[in-house]
């Protein structure tokens, strides 16, 4: 009986130790940094004293994205505002831009008083008198 148990344990251990060779992809893609998914609360009134009206380019009020991505998204939002007048189309276009930069699911909202949301990534911007929040989750 003892020898059968030894062989069973050995067979299980040998099965667990076996290695599998998986081919590596030939191309490397850059993945966004991963942040913890947790609830966030944002109240627009916290930023009211900072920027009443931003003329010209968009300004990043708050974000957890890398600085270079923040700059690119602010520039993109500025371009969108210069070329599109419809508020809904602006949000849809900004959602497309954020998705191209960071391939996760993005939601975009504007001009809110309070919001609670789950996200890994977010960027909160102001352009003119509009506040735009984009938040992404994988």
CNS distance restraints for C-alpha pairs under 8 A (distance, minus, plus):
assign (resid   1 and name CA) (resid   5 and name CA) 6.45 0.50 0.50
assign (resid   2 and name CA) (resid   6 and name CA) 6.30 0.50 0.50
assign (resid   3 and name CA) (resid   7 and name CA) 6.27 0.50 0.50
assign (resid   4 and name CA) (resid   8 and name CA) 6.22 0.50 0.50
assign (resid   5 and name CA) (resid   9 and name CA) 6.17 0.50 0.50
assign (resid   6 and name CA) (resid  10 and name CA) 6.06 0.50 0.50
assign (resid   7 and name CA) (resid  11 and name CA) 5.98 0.50 0.50
assign (resid   8 and name CA) (resid  12 and name CA) 6.21 0.50 0.50
assign (resid   9 and name CA) (resid  13 and name CA) 6.08 0.50 0.50
assign (resid  10 and name CA) (resid  14 and name CA) 5.99 0.50 0.50
assign (resid  11 and name CA) (resid  15 and name CA) 6.15 0.50 0.50
assign (resid  12 and name CA) (resid  16 and name CA) 6.29 0.50 0.50
assign (resid  13 and name CA) (resid  17 and name CA) 6.26 0.50 0.50
assign (resid  14 and name CA) (resid  18 and name CA) 6.35 0.50 0.50
assign (resid  32 and name CA) (resid 102 and name CA) 6.36 0.50 0.50
assign (resid  34 and name CA) (resid 120 and name CA) 6.92 0.50 0.50
assign (resid  35 and name CA) (resid 120 and name CA) 4.95 0.50 0.50
assign (resid  35 and name CA) (resid 121 and name CA) 6.92 0.50 0.50
assign (resid  36 and name CA) (resid 120 and name CA) 5.76 0.50 0.50
assign (resid  37 and name CA) (resid 118 and name CA) 6.34 0.50 0.50
assign (resid  37 and name CA) (resid 119 and name CA) 5.41 0.50 0.50
assign (resid  37 and name CA) (resid 120 and name CA) 4.94 0.50 0.50
assign (resid  37 and name CA) (resid 137 and name CA) 7.53 0.50 0.50
assign (resid  38 and name CA) (resid 118 and name CA) 5.53 0.50 0.50
assign (resid  38 and name CA) (resid 119 and name CA) 6.41 0.50 0.50
assign (resid  38 and name CA) (resid 120 and name CA) 7.40 0.50 0.50
assign (resid  39 and name CA) (resid 116 and name CA) 6.82 0.50 0.50
assign (resid  39 and name CA) (resid 117 and name CA) 5.58 0.50 0.50
assign (resid  39 and name CA) (resid 118 and name CA) 4.54 0.50 0.50
assign (resid  39 and name CA) (resid 119 and name CA) 7.02 0.50 0.50
assign (resid  40 and name CA) (resid 116 and name CA) 5.56 0.50 0.50
assign (resid  40 and name CA) (resid 117 and name CA) 5.44 0.50 0.50
assign (resid  40 and name CA) (resid 118 and name CA) 6.16 0.50 0.50
assign (resid  40 and name CA) (resid 119 and name CA) 7.61 0.50 0.50
assign (resid  41 and name CA) (resid 114 and name CA) 7.42 0.50 0.50
assign (resid  41 and name CA) (resid 115 and name CA) 5.82 0.50 0.50
assign (resid  41 and name CA) (resid 116 and name CA) 4.44 0.50 0.50
assign (resid  41 and name CA) (resid 117 and name CA) 6.65 0.50 0.50
assign (resid  42 and name CA) (resid 114 and name CA) 5.83 0.50 0.50
assign (resid  42 and name CA) (resid 115 and name CA) 5.47 0.50 0.50
assign (resid  42 and name CA) (resid 116 and name CA) 6.45 0.50 0.50
assign (resid  43 and name CA) (resid 113 and name CA) 5.90 0.50 0.50
assign (resid  43 and name CA) (resid 114 and name CA) 4.49 0.50 0.50
assign (resid  43 and name CA) (resid 115 and name CA) 6.60 0.50 0.50
assign (resid  44 and name CA) (resid  48 and name CA) 6.80 0.50 0.50
assign (resid  44 and name CA) (resid 112 and name CA) 6.77 0.50 0.50
assign (resid  44 and name CA) (resid 113 and name CA) 5.16 0.50 0.50
assign (resid  44 and name CA) (resid 114 and name CA) 6.19 0.50 0.50
assign (resid  45 and name CA) (resid 113 and name CA) 7.01 0.50 0.50
assign (resid  47 and name CA) (resid  51 and name CA) 6.82 0.50 0.50
assign (resid  47 and name CA) (resid  61 and name CA) 7.71 0.50 0.50
assign (resid  48 and name CA) (resid  52 and name CA) 6.18 0.50 0.50
assign (resid  51 and name CA) (resid 126 and name CA) 7.90 0.50 0.50
assign (resid  52 and name CA) (resid 129 and name CA) 6.83 0.50 0.50
assign (resid  53 and name CA) (resid 127 and name CA) 7.44 0.50 0.50
assign (resid  53 and name CA) (resid 128 and name CA) 5.11 0.50 0.50
assign (resid  53 and name CA) (resid 129 and name CA) 4.93 0.50 0.50
assign (resid  54 and name CA) (resid  58 and name CA) 7.13 0.50 0.50
assign (resid  54 and name CA) (resid  59 and name CA) 7.42 0.50 0.50
assign (resid  54 and name CA) (resid 126 and name CA) 6.70 0.50 0.50
assign (resid  54 and name CA) (resid 127 and name CA) 5.32 0.50 0.50
assign (resid  54 and name CA) (resid 128 and name CA) 4.37 0.50 0.50
assign (resid  54 and name CA) (resid 129 and name CA) 6.48 0.50 0.50
assign (resid  55 and name CA) (resid 127 and name CA) 6.69 0.50 0.50
assign (resid  55 and name CA) (resid 128 and name CA) 5.00 0.50 0.50
assign (resid  56 and name CA) (resid  78 and name CA) 7.59 0.50 0.50
assign (resid  56 and name CA) (resid 127 and name CA) 7.39 0.50 0.50
assign (resid  56 and name CA) (resid 128 and name CA) 7.26 0.50 0.50
assign (resid  57 and name CA) (resid  74 and name CA) 7.29 0.50 0.50
assign (resid  57 and name CA) (resid  75 and name CA) 6.99 0.50 0.50
assign (resid  57 and name CA) (resid  78 and name CA) 5.20 0.50 0.50
assign (resid  57 and name CA) (resid 127 and name CA) 6.39 0.50 0.50
assign (resid  58 and name CA) (resid  74 and name CA) 5.18 0.50 0.50
assign (resid  58 and name CA) (resid  75 and name CA) 6.86 0.50 0.50
assign (resid  58 and name CA) (resid  77 and name CA) 6.50 0.50 0.50
assign (resid  58 and name CA) (resid  78 and name CA) 5.47 0.50 0.50
assign (resid  58 and name CA) (resid 125 and name CA) 6.39 0.50 0.50
assign (resid  58 and name CA) (resid 126 and name CA) 5.50 0.50 0.50
assign (resid  58 and name CA) (resid 127 and name CA) 4.40 0.50 0.50
assign (resid  58 and name CA) (resid 128 and name CA) 7.64 0.50 0.50
assign (resid  59 and name CA) (resid  74 and name CA) 6.39 0.50 0.50
assign (resid  59 and name CA) (resid 125 and name CA) 5.42 0.50 0.50
assign (resid  59 and name CA) (resid 126 and name CA) 5.27 0.50 0.50
assign (resid  59 and name CA) (resid 127 and name CA) 6.43 0.50 0.50
assign (resid  60 and name CA) (resid  70 and name CA) 6.97 0.50 0.50
assign (resid  60 and name CA) (resid  74 and name CA) 6.70 0.50 0.50
assign (resid  60 and name CA) (resid 123 and name CA) 7.10 0.50 0.50
assign (resid  60 and name CA) (resid 124 and name CA) 5.97 0.50 0.50
assign (resid  60 and name CA) (resid 125 and name CA) 4.36 0.50 0.50
assign (resid  60 and name CA) (resid 126 and name CA) 6.55 0.50 0.50
assign (resid  61 and name CA) (resid 123 and name CA) 7.78 0.50 0.50
assign (resid  61 and name CA) (resid 124 and name CA) 5.48 0.50 0.50
assign (resid  61 and name CA) (resid 125 and name CA) 5.24 0.50 0.50
assign (resid  61 and name CA) (resid 126 and name CA) 6.89 0.50 0.50
assign (resid  62 and name CA) (resid 123 and name CA) 5.96 0.50 0.50
assign (resid  62 and name CA) (resid 124 and name CA) 5.16 0.50 0.50
assign (resid  62 and name CA) (resid 125 and name CA) 7.12 0.50 0.50
assign (resid  63 and name CA) (resid  70 and name CA) 7.42 0.50 0.50
assign (resid  63 and name CA) (resid 121 and name CA) 7.67 0.50 0.50
assign (resid  63 and name CA) (resid 122 and name CA) 5.45 0.50 0.50
assign (resid  63 and name CA) (resid 123 and name CA) 4.25 0.50 0.50
assign (resid  63 and name CA) (resid 124 and name CA) 6.10 0.50 0.50
assign (resid  64 and name CA) (resid 121 and name CA) 6.13 0.50 0.50
assign (resid  64 and name CA) (resid 122 and name CA) 6.02 0.50 0.50
assign (resid  64 and name CA) (resid 123 and name CA) 6.84 0.50 0.50
assign (resid  65 and name CA) (resid  69 and name CA) 6.34 0.50 0.50
assign (resid  65 and name CA) (resid  70 and name CA) 6.22 0.50 0.50
assign (resid  65 and name CA) (resid 121 and name CA) 6.44 0.50 0.50
assign (resid  65 and name CA) (resid 122 and name CA) 6.83 0.50 0.50
assign (resid  65 and name CA) (resid 123 and name CA) 7.02 0.50 0.50
assign (resid  66 and name CA) (resid  70 and name CA) 6.32 0.50 0.50
assign (resid  67 and name CA) (resid  71 and name CA) 6.25 0.50 0.50
assign (resid  68 and name CA) (resid  72 and name CA) 6.28 0.50 0.50
assign (resid  69 and name CA) (resid  73 and name CA) 6.09 0.50 0.50
assign (resid  69 and name CA) (resid 101 and name CA) 7.99 0.50 0.50
assign (resid  70 and name CA) (resid  74 and name CA) 6.09 0.50 0.50
assign (resid  70 and name CA) (resid 123 and name CA) 7.32 0.50 0.50
assign (resid  71 and name CA) (resid  75 and name CA) 6.16 0.50 0.50
assign (resid  72 and name CA) (resid  76 and name CA) 6.12 0.50 0.50
assign (resid  73 and name CA) (resid  77 and name CA) 6.08 0.50 0.50
assign (resid  73 and name CA) (resid  97 and name CA) 7.71 0.50 0.50
assign (resid  73 and name CA) (resid  98 and name CA) 7.21 0.50 0.50
assign (resid  74 and name CA) (resid  78 and name CA) 6.21 0.50 0.50
assign (resid  74 and name CA) (resid 125 and name CA) 7.28 0.50 0.50
assign (resid  75 and name CA) (resid  79 and name CA) 6.29 0.50 0.50
assign (resid  76 and name CA) (resid  80 and name CA) 6.15 0.50 0.50
assign (resid  76 and name CA) (resid  94 and name CA) 7.50 0.50 0.50
assign (resid  76 and name CA) (resid  97 and name CA) 7.46 0.50 0.50
assign (resid  77 and name CA) (resid  81 and name CA) 6.16 0.50 0.50
assign (resid  77 and name CA) (resid  94 and name CA) 6.42 0.50 0.50
assign (resid  78 and name CA) (resid  82 and name CA) 6.30 0.50 0.50
assign (resid  78 and name CA) (resid 127 and name CA) 7.31 0.50 0.50
assign (resid  79 and name CA) (resid  83 and name CA) 6.30 0.50 0.50
assign (resid  80 and name CA) (resid  84 and name CA) 5.76 0.50 0.50
assign (resid  80 and name CA) (resid  90 and name CA) 6.20 0.50 0.50
assign (resid  80 and name CA) (resid  93 and name CA) 7.21 0.50 0.50
assign (resid  80 and name CA) (resid  94 and name CA) 7.30 0.50 0.50
assign (resid  81 and name CA) (resid  85 and name CA) 6.73 0.50 0.50
assign (resid  81 and name CA) (resid  90 and name CA) 6.74 0.50 0.50
assign (resid  84 and name CA) (resid  89 and name CA) 7.06 0.50 0.50
assign (resid  84 and name CA) (resid  90 and name CA) 6.15 0.50 0.50
assign (resid  85 and name CA) (resid  89 and name CA) 7.87 0.50 0.50
assign (resid  85 and name CA) (resid  90 and name CA) 7.32 0.50 0.50
assign (resid  86 and name CA) (resid  90 and name CA) 6.27 0.50 0.50
assign (resid  87 and name CA) (resid  91 and name CA) 6.46 0.50 0.50
assign (resid  88 and name CA) (resid  92 and name CA) 6.26 0.50 0.50
assign (resid  89 and name CA) (resid  93 and name CA) 5.99 0.50 0.50
assign (resid  90 and name CA) (resid  94 and name CA) 6.13 0.50 0.50
assign (resid  91 and name CA) (resid  95 and name CA) 6.09 0.50 0.50
assign (resid  91 and name CA) (resid 108 and name CA) 6.13 0.50 0.50
assign (resid  91 and name CA) (resid 109 and name CA) 7.09 0.50 0.50
assign (resid  91 and name CA) (resid 110 and name CA) 7.82 0.50 0.50
assign (resid  92 and name CA) (resid  96 and name CA) 6.33 0.50 0.50
assign (resid  92 and name CA) (resid 108 and name CA) 7.69 0.50 0.50
assign (resid  93 and name CA) (resid  97 and name CA) 6.32 0.50 0.50
assign (resid  94 and name CA) (resid  98 and name CA) 6.19 0.50 0.50
assign (resid  94 and name CA) (resid 108 and name CA) 7.54 0.50 0.50
assign (resid  95 and name CA) (resid  99 and name CA) 6.15 0.50 0.50
assign (resid  95 and name CA) (resid 106 and name CA) 6.22 0.50 0.50
assign (resid  95 and name CA) (resid 107 and name CA) 6.69 0.50 0.50
assign (resid  95 and name CA) (resid 108 and name CA) 6.09 0.50 0.50
assign (resid  95 and name CA) (resid 134 and name CA) 7.40 0.50 0.50
assign (resid  96 and name CA) (resid 100 and name CA) 6.27 0.50 0.50
assign (resid  97 and name CA) (resid 101 and name CA) 6.40 0.50 0.50
assign (resid  98 and name CA) (resid 102 and name CA) 5.98 0.50 0.50
assign (resid  98 and name CA) (resid 103 and name CA) 7.83 0.50 0.50
assign (resid  98 and name CA) (resid 106 and name CA) 7.03 0.50 0.50
assign (resid  98 and name CA) (resid 134 and name CA) 7.92 0.50 0.50
assign (resid  99 and name CA) (resid 103 and name CA) 4.96 0.50 0.50
assign (resid  99 and name CA) (resid 104 and name CA) 6.14 0.50 0.50
assign (resid  99 and name CA) (resid 105 and name CA) 6.92 0.50 0.50
assign (resid  99 and name CA) (resid 106 and name CA) 6.40 0.50 0.50
assign (resid 104 and name CA) (resid 136 and name CA) 6.00 0.50 0.50
assign (resid 104 and name CA) (resid 137 and name CA) 5.74 0.50 0.50
assign (resid 104 and name CA) (resid 138 and name CA) 4.86 0.50 0.50
assign (resid 105 and name CA) (resid 136 and name CA) 5.27 0.50 0.50
assign (resid 105 and name CA) (resid 137 and name CA) 5.32 0.50 0.50
assign (resid 105 and name CA) (resid 138 and name CA) 5.87 0.50 0.50
assign (resid 106 and name CA) (resid 134 and name CA) 6.49 0.50 0.50
assign (resid 106 and name CA) (resid 135 and name CA) 5.50 0.50 0.50
assign (resid 106 and name CA) (resid 136 and name CA) 4.15 0.50 0.50
assign (resid 106 and name CA) (resid 137 and name CA) 6.59 0.50 0.50
assign (resid 107 and name CA) (resid 134 and name CA) 5.55 0.50 0.50
assign (resid 107 and name CA) (resid 135 and name CA) 5.43 0.50 0.50
assign (resid 107 and name CA) (resid 136 and name CA) 6.33 0.50 0.50
assign (resid 108 and name CA) (resid 132 and name CA) 7.01 0.50 0.50
assign (resid 108 and name CA) (resid 133 and name CA) 5.61 0.50 0.50
assign (resid 108 and name CA) (resid 134 and name CA) 4.29 0.50 0.50
assign (resid 108 and name CA) (resid 135 and name CA) 6.56 0.50 0.50
assign (resid 109 and name CA) (resid 132 and name CA) 5.83 0.50 0.50
assign (resid 109 and name CA) (resid 133 and name CA) 5.35 0.50 0.50
assign (resid 109 and name CA) (resid 134 and name CA) 6.54 0.50 0.50
assign (resid 110 and name CA) (resid 130 and name CA) 6.75 0.50 0.50
assign (resid 110 and name CA) (resid 131 and name CA) 5.38 0.50 0.50
assign (resid 110 and name CA) (resid 132 and name CA) 4.35 0.50 0.50
assign (resid 110 and name CA) (resid 133 and name CA) 6.12 0.50 0.50
assign (resid 111 and name CA) (resid 130 and name CA) 5.87 0.50 0.50
assign (resid 111 and name CA) (resid 131 and name CA) 5.09 0.50 0.50
assign (resid 111 and name CA) (resid 132 and name CA) 6.61 0.50 0.50
assign (resid 112 and name CA) (resid 131 and name CA) 7.69 0.50 0.50
assign (resid 118 and name CA) (resid 135 and name CA) 7.93 0.50 0.50
assign (resid 118 and name CA) (resid 137 and name CA) 7.48 0.50 0.50
assign (resid 119 and name CA) (resid 135 and name CA) 5.74 0.50 0.50
assign (resid 119 and name CA) (resid 136 and name CA) 5.36 0.50 0.50
assign (resid 119 and name CA) (resid 137 and name CA) 4.98 0.50 0.50
assign (resid 120 and name CA) (resid 135 and name CA) 7.45 0.50 0.50
assign (resid 120 and name CA) (resid 136 and name CA) 5.95 0.50 0.50
assign (resid 120 and name CA) (resid 137 and name CA) 5.24 0.50 0.50
assign (resid 120 and name CA) (resid 138 and name CA) 7.59 0.50 0.50
assign (resid 121 and name CA) (resid 135 and name CA) 5.61 0.50 0.50
assign (resid 121 and name CA) (resid 136 and name CA) 5.06 0.50 0.50
assign (resid 121 and name CA) (resid 137 and name CA) 6.70 0.50 0.50
assign (resid 122 and name CA) (resid 133 and name CA) 7.17 0.50 0.50
assign (resid 122 and name CA) (resid 134 and name CA) 5.58 0.50 0.50
assign (resid 122 and name CA) (resid 135 and name CA) 4.19 0.50 0.50
assign (resid 122 and name CA) (resid 136 and name CA) 6.19 0.50 0.50
assign (resid 123 and name CA) (resid 133 and name CA) 5.82 0.50 0.50
assign (resid 123 and name CA) (resid 134 and name CA) 5.44 0.50 0.50
assign (resid 123 and name CA) (resid 135 and name CA) 6.56 0.50 0.50
assign (resid 124 and name CA) (resid 131 and name CA) 7.16 0.50 0.50
assign (resid 124 and name CA) (resid 132 and name CA) 5.72 0.50 0.50
assign (resid 124 and name CA) (resid 133 and name CA) 4.38 0.50 0.50
assign (resid 124 and name CA) (resid 134 and name CA) 6.50 0.50 0.50
assign (resid 125 and name CA) (resid 131 and name CA) 5.71 0.50 0.50
assign (resid 125 and name CA) (resid 132 and name CA) 5.17 0.50 0.50
assign (resid 125 and name CA) (resid 133 and name CA) 6.39 0.50 0.50
assign (resid 126 and name CA) (resid 130 and name CA) 5.60 0.50 0.50
assign (resid 126 and name CA) (resid 131 and name CA) 4.44 0.50 0.50
assign (resid 126 and name CA) (resid 132 and name CA) 6.12 0.50 0.50
assign (resid 127 and name CA) (resid 131 and name CA) 6.60 0.50 0.50
assign (resid 127 and name CA) (resid 132 and name CA) 7.99 0.50 0.50
